């Protein structure tokens, strides 16, 4: 739609004048002299301006000017075969009005404002305006064109602009990097333009052709495009540094935008299409956009690409940082794509029912959801995904992190990277995933995977919840892998369920980890819970020093684990028995005897541990049994740091620091 705005702007400026500098005319007999005076003033500013015959009828209040040409060095040129204004009037001092304005054979070309290496051209055989009211004269202090453009735009009112047909073309690059685009627009309408705001813009259709080199050759088309409640002032303010710095408020750029029936086909065989795209409540804070930085680094990278050179990591980082700043200056109420489909030649075909974006505000996107994805690989295998959703995504922070990794790749391998990533988004939800498994006839299925947390950027979460439900064929498991070891023999398909939750209670300064649950079908089930005490708020600080200090003061209050054998132990005993050539029961009793021999002395020194030792021995002796133990500190406190160090270096040393109790299970 940016080209639509340029069309509206060009029509507006040329209706009130030619080029940037306005055409001052009054509805009186001095029209010819006024036009000649304007031409002379433009020439004094270094602008080449010409015009042909001038025909003015004071009784009909009609003015016609032929063969208008305005060219600003380095900024482009505008040519008009005929400018005709009818129903001229002066409704108030400093204003000029026209009932109808007709522009014939409008051509505008030159470097694009934000991409001077891209040469653009716009052609419209006819532009019609009704109910035009604009300034008779505009003066600004700056010698640059964009302050004057803004002044004209904000002082002008037009009831309606009609452009029955128009085309745009762009050219950039040379030889192997040359890219040419040609767009042909159907009838275009702009309604109620006032002060830079447009109530309605509609374009019936658009056809697109891309060329220049065979690598980029493609064709595309789009159906109707409709935008409501548009404000072009924030966009124009980006081109005027002084005005941009003053625009500190967020201003709506689009109230709504809807486009439909997009089709794209590249000569390399790639095709894309989507049924409907819609965006609502797009707002921009011009002062927050680092326009100069983006322009400078973007131009530098563009020049390098034209020379076939790769940008340096620092240049990539600067560009990513600049784009991150632009995200922070953007607000979106919602956006969606529906009915997407893409296909690559000799590659996969992918279809998506919808992609939805929730509100983007203060750099945070509350939801990005992909629904109903299906696909087929070139070999005929299929995959699907019912839903993928990311919540609380920070696009700007993600780009800043990518900028850091671009200049310091070692960060991607630093454990602290995980903490940085925690602040990038707040939740992940995935459901209904089905994908082929190499070497297996059946697909793997992930019914549910969800992960969510509450955490400051770069800090340990104060709340975490994880859930997993899935199944898959065992034939695809690598021999000797951890997953293969816990899947019983003879099971062609195994299912896995996992639940983990943790939360911090600031009232009693405790972290509760509950539930801890994992279950493998026909294998085992594990339930657990834990409680950490004396956990201060500083433990969740983004400051690593403060967080470490608070963590050192935390205590382990309780850990409880319940393990249920669902057949895995028996199956592994049977495998070992076959290898050793002995009965499985003999091995079972042998393992139980070893356990009692190793743990018995502990119970001798600590009689309170005997019930736990006997429960463990009994678990090894009895098939399909359950063992449930609760572990608590022997002393008043057990520092978390002490427990962690013991687990890392000498787990057996923890026995002297804890009580172990058997928990009755139903």
C-alpha positions as CSV (number, residue, x, y, z in Angstrom):
1,X,0.0,0.0,0.0
2,X,2.9,2.4,0.2
3,X,2.7,2.9,-3.5
4,X,-1.0,3.8,-3.1
5,X,0.1,6.5,-0.7
6,X,2.6,7.8,-3.2
7,X,-0.1,7.9,-5.8
8,X,-2.4,9.9,-3.4
9,X,0.5,12.3,-2.5
10,X,1.5,12.8,-6.1
11,X,-2.1,13.6,-7.2
12,X,-2.5,15.9,-4.2
13,X,0.6,17.9,-4.8
14,X,0.1,18.1,-8.5
15,X,-3.5,19.3,-8.1
16,X,-2.3,22.1,-5.9
17,X,0.8,22.7,-8.0
18,X,3.7,20.8,-9.7
19,X,6.5,19.0,-7.9
20,X,7.2,19.7,-4.3
21,X,6.9,23.5,-4.4
22,X,3.3,24.0,-5.1
23,X,1.4,25.8,-7.9
24,X,0.0,29.0,-6.6
25,X,-3.0,30.2,-8.6
26,X,-6.0,32.4,-7.9
27,X,-9.3,32.4,-9.5
28,X,-8.8,35.8,-11.3
29,X,-7.4,37.2,-14.5
30,X,-3.8,37.2,-13.2
31,X,-3.4,33.4,-13.5
32,X,-0.8,33.5,-16.3
33,X,1.3,36.0,-14.4
34,X,1.1,33.9,-11.3
35,X,2.2,30.7,-13.1
36,X,5.1,32.5,-14.7
37,X,6.1,33.9,-11.3
38,X,6.1,30.4,-9.8
39,X,8.3,29.0,-12.6
40,X,10.8,31.8,-12.0
41,X,10.9,31.1,-8.3
42,X,11.4,27.4,-8.8
43,X,14.4,28.1,-11.1
44,X,15.9,30.4,-8.4
45,X,15.9,27.3,-6.1
46,X,17.7,25.2,-8.6
47,X,14.5,23.4,-9.9
48,X,14.0,23.2,-13.6
49,X,10.3,24.0,-14.4
50,X,8.5,24.6,-17.7
51,X,4.9,24.8,-18.9
52,X,3.1,25.2,-22.2
53,X,-0.1,27.0,-23.0
54,X,-2.2,28.5,-20.2
55,X,-5.9,28.9,-20.8
56,X,-8.0,30.7,-18.2
57,X,-11.7,31.5,-18.4
58,X,-12.7,33.9,-15.6
59,X,-16.4,33.5,-16.3
60,X,-16.3,29.7,-16.2
61,X,-13.8,29.8,-13.4
62,X,-11.6,27.3,-15.4
63,X,-7.9,27.0,-15.6
64,X,-5.9,24.7,-18.0
65,X,-2.1,24.4,-18.1
66,X,-0.4,22.1,-20.7
67,X,2.9,20.4,-20.7
68,X,4.0,21.0,-17.1
69,X,7.5,19.7,-16.3
70,X,9.3,20.0,-13.0
71,X,12.7,18.5,-12.2
72,X,14.7,18.7,-9.0
73,X,18.4,17.6,-9.4
74,X,18.9,14.3,-7.7
75,X,15.3,14.1,-6.6
76,X,13.4,13.2,-9.7
77,X,11.0,14.7,-12.2
78,X,7.3,15.2,-12.7
79,X,5.6,15.7,-16.1
80,X,1.9,16.5,-16.8
81,X,0.4,16.7,-20.2
82,X,-2.6,18.7,-18.9
83,X,-3.7,20.2,-15.6
84,X,-7.3,21.4,-15.7
85,X,-9.2,22.9,-12.7
86,X,-12.9,23.8,-12.9
87,X,-15.1,25.6,-10.5
88,X,-12.3,27.7,-9.0
89,X,-13.0,29.7,-5.9
90,X,-11.3,31.3,-2.9
91,X,-13.3,30.2,0.2
92,X,-11.0,32.1,2.6
93,X,-7.9,34.1,2.7
94,X,-4.9,32.0,1.8
95,X,-7.0,29.1,0.4
96,X,-7.9,28.1,-3.1
97,X,-10.6,25.7,-4.1
98,X,-11.7,23.8,-7.2
99,X,-14.8,21.7,-7.8
100,X,-12.9,19.4,-10.1
101,X,-9.3,18.9,-11.0
102,X,-8.2,16.7,-13.9
103,X,-4.6,15.6,-14.5
104,X,-3.8,14.0,-17.8
105,X,-0.8,11.7,-18.5
106,X,1.0,12.1,-15.1
107,X,4.5,10.8,-15.0
108,X,6.8,10.9,-12.0
109,X,10.2,9.3,-11.7
110,X,13.4,9.4,-9.7
111,X,15.1,7.8,-6.7
112,X,12.8,6.5,-4.0
113,X,12.9,8.6,-0.8
114,X,14.1,5.7,1.5
115,X,16.1,3.9,-1.2
116,X,18.0,6.2,-3.4
117,X,19.7,3.3,-5.2
118,X,16.2,2.2,-6.4
119,X,14.9,4.2,-9.4
120,X,11.1,4.4,-9.5
121,X,8.6,5.5,-12.1
122,X,4.8,6.1,-11.8
123,X,2.5,6.7,-14.7
124,X,-1.2,7.5,-14.6
125,X,-3.1,8.4,-17.8
126,X,-5.8,10.2,-15.7
127,X,-6.1,11.5,-12.1
128,X,-9.4,13.1,-11.1
129,X,-10.0,15.1,-7.9
130,X,-13.2,16.5,-6.6
131,X,-13.9,19.1,-3.9
132,X,-10.3,20.3,-3.7
133,X,-9.3,22.9,-1.1
134,X,-5.6,23.8,-0.6
135,X,-3.2,26.5,0.4
136,X,-2.7,29.4,-2.0
137,X,0.9,29.7,-0.8
138,X,3.1,27.6,1.5
139,X,6.4,28.7,3.0
140,X,8.8,26.8,5.2
141,X,12.2,27.7,6.6
142,X,14.0,24.4,5.5
143,X,15.4,24.2,2.0
144,X,14.7,20.5,1.9
145,X,11.5,19.3,0.1
146,X,9.9,17.1,2.7
147,X,9.0,19.9,5.2
148,X,7.2,21.6,2.3
149,X,5.4,18.4,1.3
150,X,4.2,18.0,4.9
151,X,3.0,21.5,5.0
152,X,1.0,21.1,1.8
153,X,-0.4,17.8,2.9
154,X,-1.6,19.0,6.3
155,X,-3.2,22.1,4.8
156,X,-5.1,20.3,2.0
157,X,-8.6,18.8,1.8
158,X,-9.9,16.6,-1.1
159,X,-13.3,14.9,-1.3
160,X,-12.3,12.2,-3.6
161,X,-9.4,11.1,-5.9
162,X,-10.0,8.6,-8.7
163,X,-7.2,6.9,-10.7
164,X,-8.8,4.6,-13.3
165,X,-5.4,2.9,-14.2
166,X,-1.8,3.3,-13.2
167,X,1.6,1.6,-13.3
168,X,4.7,1.7,-11.2
169,X,8.2,0.4,-12.1
170,X,11.4,0.1,-10.2
171,X,15.0,-0.7,-11.1
172,X,17.9,-1.5,-8.9
173,X,21.3,-3.1,-9.2
174,X,23.4,-3.9,-12.2
175,X,24.1,-7.1,-14.3
176,X,23.7,-10.2,-12.0
177,X,22.2,-8.1,-9.2
178,X,19.7,-6.2,-11.4
179,X,16.1,-6.4,-10.2
180,X,13.2,-4.9,-12.2
181,X,9.6,-4.7,-11.0
182,X,6.5,-3.6,-12.9
183,X,3.1,-3.3,-11.2
184,X,-0.2,-2.5,-13.0
185,X,-3.0,-1.3,-10.8
186,X,-6.7,-1.5,-11.5
187,X,-9.1,1.4,-10.6
188,X,-7.9,3.2,-7.5
189,X,-10.1,5.4,-5.2
190,X,-9.2,7.7,-2.3
191,X,-12.0,9.2,-0.3
192,X,-12.0,12.2,2.2
193,X,-8.4,13.3,2.3
194,X,-7.9,16.0,5.0
195,X,-4.8,17.0,6.8
196,X,-2.9,13.9,5.7
197,X,-5.7,11.5,6.8
198,X,-7.6,9.4,4.3
199,X,-10.9,7.8,5.2
200,X,-10.8,5.1,2.5
201,X,-8.4,3.7,-0.1
202,X,-9.5,1.0,-2.5
203,X,-7.5,-0.7,-5.3
204,X,-9.5,-3.2,-7.5
205,X,-6.6,-5.4,-8.5
206,X,-2.8,-5.4,-9.0
207,X,-0.6,-7.4,-11.4
208,X,3.2,-7.7,-10.6
209,X,6.1,-8.7,-12.9
210,X,9.6,-9.2,-11.6
211,X,12.6,-9.5,-13.9
212,X,16.1,-8.2,-14.5
213,X,17.8,-11.6,-14.1
214,X,16.5,-15.2,-14.5
215,X,17.1,-15.8,-10.8
216,X,14.4,-13.4,-9.7
217,X,12.0,-13.7,-12.6
218,X,8.4,-14.1,-11.3
219,X,4.8,-13.0,-11.9
220,X,2.1,-12.2,-9.4
221,X,-1.4,-10.7,-8.9
222,X,-3.6,-9.6,-6.1
223,X,-7.3,-9.0,-5.8
224,X,-9.0,-6.1,-4.1
225,X,-7.1,-4.1,-1.5
226,X,-9.0,-1.9,1.0
227,X,-7.6,0.4,3.7
228,X,-9.6,2.5,6.1
229,X,-8.6,5.5,8.3
230,X,-5.1,6.1,7.0
231,X,-2.7,8.8,8.1
232,X,0.3,9.4,5.9
233,X,1.8,12.2,8.1
234,X,3.8,9.8,10.4
235,X,5.3,8.1,7.3
236,X,6.2,11.5,5.7
237,X,7.7,12.6,9.1
238,X,10.2,9.8,8.8
239,X,11.8,11.8,5.9
240,X,12.1,15.0,7.8
241,X,14.5,14.7,10.7
242,X,13.3,17.8,12.5
243,X,9.7,16.9,12.3
244,X,10.4,13.3,13.2
245,X,12.0,14.2,16.5
246,X,8.9,16.2,17.4
247,X,6.5,13.4,16.7
248,X,6.8,11.6,20.0
249,X,3.2,10.2,20.2
250,X,2.0,7.1,18.6
251,X,-0.2,7.9,15.6
252,X,-2.5,5.5,13.7
253,X,-1.1,4.8,10.2
254,X,-3.8,2.2,9.2
255,X,-7.1,1.8,11.0
256,X,-7.5,-1.4,8.9
257,X,-6.0,-2.9,5.8
258,X,-7.4,-5.9,3.9
259,X,-6.0,-7.6,0.8
260,X,-7.2,-10.8,-0.8
261,X,-6.5,-13.4,-3.6
262,X,-2.7,-13.1,-3.8
263,X,-0.9,-15.4,-6.3
264,X,2.8,-15.6,-7.0
265,X,4.7,-17.8,-9.4
266,X,8.5,-17.7,-9.9
267,X,10.2,-19.0,-13.0
268,X,12.2,-21.4,-10.8
269,X,8.9,-23.3,-10.1
270,X,8.1,-21.8,-6.7
271,X,4.5,-20.8,-6.2
272,X,2.8,-18.9,-3.3
273,X,-0.7,-17.8,-2.6
274,X,-2.9,-16.6,0.2
275,X,-6.6,-15.9,0.4
276,X,-6.9,-13.0,2.8
277,X,-4.5,-10.7,4.7
278,X,-5.8,-8.2,7.2
279,X,-4.2,-5.8,9.7
280,X,-5.9,-3.5,12.2
281,X,-4.8,-0.5,14.2
282,X,-1.2,0.0,13.0
283,X,0.4,2.9,14.8
284,X,3.8,4.5,14.6
285,X,5.9,6.7,16.8
286,X,8.2,8.5,14.3
287,X,10.6,9.7,16.9
288,X,11.4,6.2,17.9
289,X,12.4,5.0,14.5
290,X,16.2,5.3,13.9
291,X,15.6,6.3,10.3
292,X,19.1,7.8,9.6
293,X,20.9,4.8,11.0
294,X,18.7,2.4,9.1
295,X,19.1,4.3,5.9
296,X,22.9,4.5,6.2
297,X,23.6,0.9,7.1
298,X,20.9,-0.3,4.6
299,X,22.6,1.6,1.8
300,X,26.0,0.3,2.8
301,X,24.8,-3.3,2.7
302,X,23.0,-2.7,-0.6
303,X,26.2,-1.3,-2.2
304,X,28.1,-4.4,-1.0
305,X,25.5,-6.8,-2.3
306,X,25.7,-5.0,-5.7
307,X,29.5,-5.7,-5.7
308,X,28.9,-9.4,-4.7
309,X,30.4,-8.9,-1.2
310,X,29.1,-10.1,2.1
311,X,28.5,-7.5,4.8
312,X,30.8,-7.6,7.9
313,X,29.4,-9.0,11.1
314,X,29.4,-5.5,12.7
315,X,27.3,-4.2,9.8
316,X,24.8,-7.0,10.1
317,X,24.6,-6.2,13.9
318,X,24.0,-2.5,13.2
319,X,21.2,-3.3,10.8
320,X,19.6,-5.8,13.2
321,X,19.8,-3.2,16.0
322,X,18.2,-0.5,13.9
323,X,15.3,-2.8,12.9
324,X,14.9,-3.7,16.6
325,X,14.4,0.0,17.3
326,X,11.8,0.3,14.6
327,X,9.8,-2.6,16.2
328,X,9.8,-0.8,19.5
329,X,8.3,2.3,17.7
330,X,5.4,0.2,16.2
331,X,2.0,-0.9,17.5
332,X,-0.4,-3.3,15.9
333,X,-3.8,-4.2,17.1
334,X,-3.9,-7.5,15.2
335,X,-3.0,-9.1,11.9
336,X,-3.8,-12.4,10.1
337,X,-3.2,-14.4,6.9
338,X,-5.6,-17.0,5.8
339,X,-5.5,-19.8,3.3
340,X,-1.7,-19.8,2.6
341,X,-0.1,-22.3,0.3
342,X,3.5,-22.6,-1.0
343,X,5.1,-25.1,-3.3
344,X,8.7,-25.5,-4.5
345,X,9.7,-27.3,-7.7
346,X,10.7,-30.8,-6.8
347,X,10.2,-29.8,-3.2
348,X,7.6,-29.8,-0.4
349,X,4.1,-28.4,-0.7
350,X,2.9,-26.6,2.5
351,X,-0.6,-25.3,3.3
352,X,-1.6,-23.2,6.3
353,X,-5.1,-22.5,7.3
354,X,-4.2,-19.3,9.2
355,X,-1.4,-17.3,10.8
356,X,-2.5,-14.8,13.4
357,X,-0.7,-12.0,15.2
358,X,-2.1,-10.6,18.4
359,X,-1.4,-7.1,19.8
360,X,2.1,-5.7,19.4
361,X,2.7,-3.0,22.0
362,X,5.8,-1.7,23.8
363,X,7.9,-4.1,21.7
364,X,5.9,-7.2,22.9
365,X,3.8,-9.4,20.6
366,X,1.3,-11.1,22.8
367,X,0.6,-13.9,20.3
368,X,1.9,-15.5,17.1
369,X,-0.2,-18.5,16.2
370,X,0.0,-20.9,13.2
371,X,-3.1,-23.1,12.7
372,X,-3.8,-26.0,10.5
373,X,-0.5,-26.6,8.8
374,X,-0.3,-29.6,6.4
375,X,2.4,-30.6,4.0
376,X,3.7,-33.2,1.6
377,X,7.4,-33.9,0.8
378,X,8.6,-34.6,-2.7
379,X,8.7,-38.3,-1.9
380,X,5.0,-38.3,-0.9
381,X,5.4,-38.4,2.9
382,X,3.0,-36.1,4.7
383,X,3.3,-34.0,7.9
384,X,0.9,-31.9,9.8
385,X,0.7,-29.4,12.7
386,X,-2.7,-28.4,14.2
387,X,-1.3,-25.4,16.2
388,X,1.9,-23.6,17.0
389,X,1.7,-20.6,19.2
390,X,4.3,-18.3,20.8
391,X,3.2,-15.9,23.5
392,X,4.8,-12.7,24.8
393,X,7.3,-12.6,22.0
394,X,9.8,-9.6,21.9
395,X,10.9,-9.2,18.3
396,X,13.1,-6.2,19.1
397,X,15.0,-8.0,21.9
398,X,15.3,-11.1,19.7
399,X,17.0,-9.0,17.0
400,X,19.3,-7.3,19.5
401,X,20.4,-10.7,20.8
402,X,21.0,-11.8,17.2
403,X,23.1,-8.7,16.7
404,X,25.2,-9.7,19.7
405,X,25.7,-13.2,18.4
406,X,26.6,-11.8,14.9
407,X,29.6,-10.0,16.4
408,X,30.4,-12.6,19.2
409,X,29.4,-16.1,17.9
410,X,30.7,-17.7,21.2
411,X,27.6,-16.2,22.9
412,X,25.5,-18.9,21.2
413,X,27.4,-21.6,23.2
414,X,27.4,-19.7,26.5
415,X,25.1,-21.2,29.2
416,X,24.0,-17.6,30.1
417,X,22.5,-17.5,26.6
418,X,19.6,-19.6,27.9
419,X,18.9,-16.9,30.5
420,X,18.9,-14.2,27.8
421,X,16.5,-16.3,25.6
422,X,14.0,-16.6,28.5
423,X,13.1,-13.0,28.2
424,X,12.5,-13.2,24.4
425,X,9.1,-14.9,24.8
426,X,6.8,-16.1,27.6
427,X,5.2,-19.3,26.2
428,X,5.2,-22.0,23.6
429,X,2.3,-24.2,22.6
430,X,2.4,-27.0,20.1
431,X,-0.4,-29.5,19.4
432,X,-1.3,-32.1,16.8
433,X,2.2,-32.6,15.3
434,X,2.6,-35.6,13.1
435,X,5.8,-36.2,11.1
436,X,7.5,-39.2,9.5
437,X,10.3,-41.0,11.2
438,X,13.2,-42.3,9.2
439,X,13.2,-46.1,9.1
440,X,9.7,-46.4,10.6
441,X,6.4,-47.1,8.8
442,X,4.4,-45.1,11.3
443,X,4.8,-41.4,12.1
444,X,5.7,-39.8,15.4
445,X,2.9,-37.8,17.0
446,X,3.1,-35.0,19.4
447,X,-0.3,-34.4,20.9
448,X,0.6,-31.6,23.2
449,X,3.7,-29.6,24.1
450,X,3.4,-26.5,26.2
451,X,5.9,-24.4,28.1
452,X,5.2,-21.1,29.8
453,X,6.8,-18.9,32.4
454,X,6.9,-15.6,34.1
455,X,10.3,-14.0,34.2
456,X,12.1,-10.6,33.8
457,X,14.4,-10.4,30.8
458,X,17.5,-12.5,31.5
459,X,16.2,-13.7,34.9
460,X,15.2,-17.1,36.4
461,X,11.4,-17.5,36.0
462,X,9.2,-17.1,39.1
463,X,6.7,-19.5,37.5
464,X,7.2,-22.3,35.0
465,X,4.9,-24.9,33.6
466,X,5.8,-27.7,31.1
467,X,3.5,-30.4,29.6
468,X,4.3,-33.1,27.0
469,X,2.1,-35.8,25.5
470,X,3.3,-37.8,22.5
471,X,3.9,-41.2,21.0
472,X,6.1,-42.7,18.3
473,X,7.4,-45.9,16.7
474,X,10.2,-47.5,18.5
475,X,11.8,-48.8,15.3
476,X,13.2,-45.3,14.6
477,X,15.1,-45.0,17.9
478,X,18.9,-45.2,17.6
479,X,20.2,-48.3,19.4
480,X,21.8,-47.5,22.7
481,X,20.2,-44.0,23.0
482,X,18.6,-43.0,26.3
483,X,15.1,-43.3,24.9
484,X,15.8,-46.7,23.4
485,X,17.0,-48.0,26.8
486,X,13.7,-47.1,28.6
487,X,11.4,-48.6,26.0
488,X,10.5,-52.2,26.7
489,X,11.4,-54.8,24.0
490,X,8.5,-55.9,21.8
491,X,6.7,-52.5,22.0
492,X,6.3,-51.2,18.5
493,X,4.9,-47.9,19.6
494,X,5.6,-46.1,22.9
495,X,3.9,-43.0,24.4
496,X,5.5,-40.5,26.8
497,X,3.8,-38.1,29.2
498,X,5.6,-35.4,31.2
499,X,4.4,-32.6,33.5
500,X,6.6,-30.2,35.4
501,X,5.5,-27.1,37.3
502,X,7.2,-24.7,39.6
503,X,6.2,-21.4,41.3
504,X,7.5,-18.9,43.8
505,X,5.3,-17.8,46.6
506,X,6.6,-14.4,47.8
507,X,4.5,-14.6,51.0
508,X,6.5,-17.4,52.6
509,X,9.5,-17.1,50.3
510,X,9.2,-20.6,49.0
511,X,9.5,-22.3,45.6
512,X,7.1,-25.2,45.2
513,X,8.0,-27.7,42.4
514,X,4.8,-29.7,41.9
515,X,4.0,-31.8,40.0
516,X,7.0,-33.5,38.6
517,X,5.5,-36.3,36.5
518,X,6.9,-38.6,33.8
519,X,5.4,-41.8,32.4
520,X,6.4,-44.1,29.6
521,X,3.8,-46.6,28.5
522,X,4.6,-50.2,29.6
523,X,7.8,-48.9,31.2
524,X,7.6,-46.7,34.3
525,X,5.9,-43.8,36.0
526,X,7.6,-41.1,38.1
527,X,5.9,-38.6,40.4
528,X,7.7,-36.0,42.4
529,X,7.5,-32.8,44.4
530,X,9.9,-30.4,46.1
531,X,10.0,-27.3,48.2
532,X,12.8,-24.7,48.5
533,X,12.7,-22.3,51.4
534,X,14.1,-18.9,52.2
535,X,14.1,-17.9,48.5
536,X,14.3,-14.1,48.3
537,X,13.1,-12.0,45.4
538,X,16.7,-11.3,44.5
539,X,17.0,-14.9,43.3
540,X,14.9,-13.9,40.3
541,X,16.9,-10.7,39.5
542,X,18.4,-10.2,36.0
543,X,21.6,-9.2,37.9
544,X,23.7,-12.5,38.1
545,X,25.5,-11.4,41.2
546,X,22.3,-10.7,43.1
547,X,20.6,-13.9,41.9
548,X,23.6,-16.0,42.8
549,X,23.8,-14.5,46.3
550,X,20.1,-15.1,46.9
551,X,20.4,-18.7,45.6
552,X,23.2,-19.4,48.0
553,X,20.9,-18.5,50.9
554,X,18.1,-20.8,49.8
555,X,17.4,-24.1,51.5
556,X,16.1,-27.5,50.5
557,X,13.0,-28.1,52.7
558,X,11.6,-31.3,51.1
559,X,11.9,-33.6,48.1
560,X,9.5,-36.5,47.5
561,X,9.7,-39.1,44.7
562,X,7.4,-41.9,43.8
563,X,8.6,-44.5,41.2
564,X,6.3,-47.1,39.7
565,X,7.5,-50.0,37.7
566,X,5.2,-50.6,34.7
567,X,7.1,-53.5,33.2
568,X,10.5,-52.0,32.3
569,X,12.4,-53.6,35.2
570,X,11.1,-57.1,34.4
571,X,11.9,-56.7,30.7
572,X,15.5,-55.5,31.4
573,X,15.9,-58.4,33.8
574,X,14.8,-60.8,31.2
575,X,17.2,-59.4,28.6
576,X,20.1,-59.6,31.1
577,X,19.1,-63.2,32.1
578,X,19.1,-64.3,28.5
579,X,22.6,-62.9,28.0
580,X,23.8,-64.6,31.2
581,X,21.9,-67.8,30.6
582,X,20.3,-67.8,34.0
583,X,16.6,-67.5,35.2
584,X,15.3,-63.9,35.6
585,X,14.2,-64.5,39.2
586,X,17.8,-65.4,40.1
587,X,19.0,-62.1,38.8
588,X,16.2,-60.3,40.6
589,X,17.2,-61.8,44.0
590,X,20.8,-61.2,43.2
591,X,20.2,-57.4,42.6
592,X,18.1,-57.2,45.8
593,X,20.8,-59.0,47.8
594,X,23.5,-56.6,46.5
595,X,21.3,-53.6,47.4
596,X,20.8,-54.9,50.9
597,X,24.5,-55.6,51.3
598,X,25.4,-52.1,50.2
599,X,22.7,-50.2,52.1
600,X,22.5,-52.3,55.2
601,X,25.5,-50.7,56.9
602,X,23.9,-47.3,56.6
603,X,20.9,-48.6,58.4
604,X,23.2,-50.0,61.1
605,X,24.6,-46.6,61.8
606,X,21.3,-44.9,61.2
607,X,18.4,-47.1,62.3
608,X,15.9,-44.5,61.0
609,X,17.0,-45.3,57.5
610,X,16.1,-49.0,57.8
611,X,12.5,-48.7,56.6
612,X,13.7,-46.9,53.4
613,X,16.4,-49.5,52.8
614,X,13.8,-52.3,53.2
615,X,11.4,-50.5,50.9
616,X,14.0,-50.2,48.2
617,X,15.0,-53.9,48.5
618,X,11.3,-54.9,48.4
619,X,10.9,-52.7,45.2
620,X,13.7,-54.7,43.6
621,X,12.2,-58.0,44.6
622,X,8.5,-57.4,43.7
623,X,7.5,-57.0,40.0
624,X,5.3,-54.0,39.1
625,X,5.7,-52.4,42.5
626,X,6.0,-48.8,43.7
627,X,8.6,-47.0,45.8
628,X,7.8,-43.7,47.4
629,X,10.3,-41.7,49.5
630,X,10.3,-38.3,51.2
631,X,13.7,-36.6,51.8
632,X,14.0,-33.8,54.4
633,X,17.0,-32.1,56.1
634,X,18.3,-33.7,59.3
635,X,19.5,-30.3,60.6
636,X,17.3,-27.2,60.7
637,X,18.3,-26.2,57.2
638,X,20.0,-27.8,54.2
639,X,21.5,-25.1,52.0
640,X,20.7,-25.5,48.3
641,X,24.3,-24.8,47.3
642,X,25.5,-27.6,49.6
643,X,23.0,-30.1,48.1
644,X,24.0,-29.1,44.5
645,X,27.7,-29.5,45.2
646,X,27.2,-32.8,46.9
647,X,25.2,-34.2,43.9
648,X,27.9,-33.0,41.6
649,X,30.9,-34.4,43.5
650,X,29.8,-37.0,46.1
651,X,26.1,-37.9,46.1
652,X,26.6,-40.5,48.9
653,X,27.6,-37.7,51.3
654,X,24.1,-36.3,51.2
655,X,22.8,-39.3,53.2
656,X,24.3,-37.9,56.4
657,X,22.5,-34.6,55.8
658,X,19.0,-35.8,55.2
659,X,16.2,-37.9,56.6
660,X,14.6,-40.5,54.3
661,X,11.0,-41.6,55.0
662,X,8.9,-44.2,53.3
663,X,5.5,-42.7,52.1
664,X,2.5,-45.0,52.0
665,X,1.0,-45.2,48.5
666,X,-2.5,-46.5,47.7
